[in-house]
Amino acid sequence: MDAAGRQPQKKKSPPKVAGLLGLGLDGDDGTKRITRGKNFLLAGGSEETHGKMQETAIKLNERLDKQGRRLSDVPVNELRDMIDEVRPQ
């Protein structure tokens, strides 16, 4: 406590990512697509969209494994850049 009797302010740590959630909103063929994997859950989307989400999640995990890192260790801004780099066009 300080002289005024207040608790010292704790520094906020940057937000951490616990997992990725991918939602595809363009699936209108009646098929329910759900994929679970290490660090991710993907739901919905057309066959093409869901496939792109799968590819992105798998490539991201491969890159993290290659670097010896966990998803929760990667800062949000860096994760965003990594996803942009591995995402199929």
Sequence and secondary structure as in RCSB ss.txt:
>XXXX:A:sequence
MDAAGRQPQKKKSPPKVAGLLGLGLDGDDGTKRITRGKNFLLAGGSEETHGKMQETAIKLNERLDKQGRRLSDVP
VNELRDMIDEVRPQ
>XXXX:A:secstr
  TTS              EEEEE    SS   EEEETTEEEEE  HHHHHHHHHHHHHHHHHHHHHT  GGGS 
HHHHHHHHHHHS  
